[in-house]
């Protein structure tokens, strides 16, 4: 996983603050998953949608 700003290569301030509050270091480069990417899996069926999503067919 990456918590870096693609433009600067620096850890994004939001994530730095979040992990500081959790009392741990930012797990930059460690294995993990992205829920947004997981939601695109063909193995999942969306059974309900909350709100309006632009581009939803």
Phi, psi and omega in degrees: 000153177231137179244021184264151173286121182300331182283325185249339184081359180273152174299132180295136183305323179303312182290323177299314179297315181302309182288331173299316179296329179280351179076030181219169178277158176293125183280052182300128176082358179276157179297145179184189181227157179245113182304327178296319178290321179299324183294344180271358182297134177291351179276353180254144172246124177280119184259343177204146181238131178258123177080196183250132179243119179297133177086001179289133179255000000 
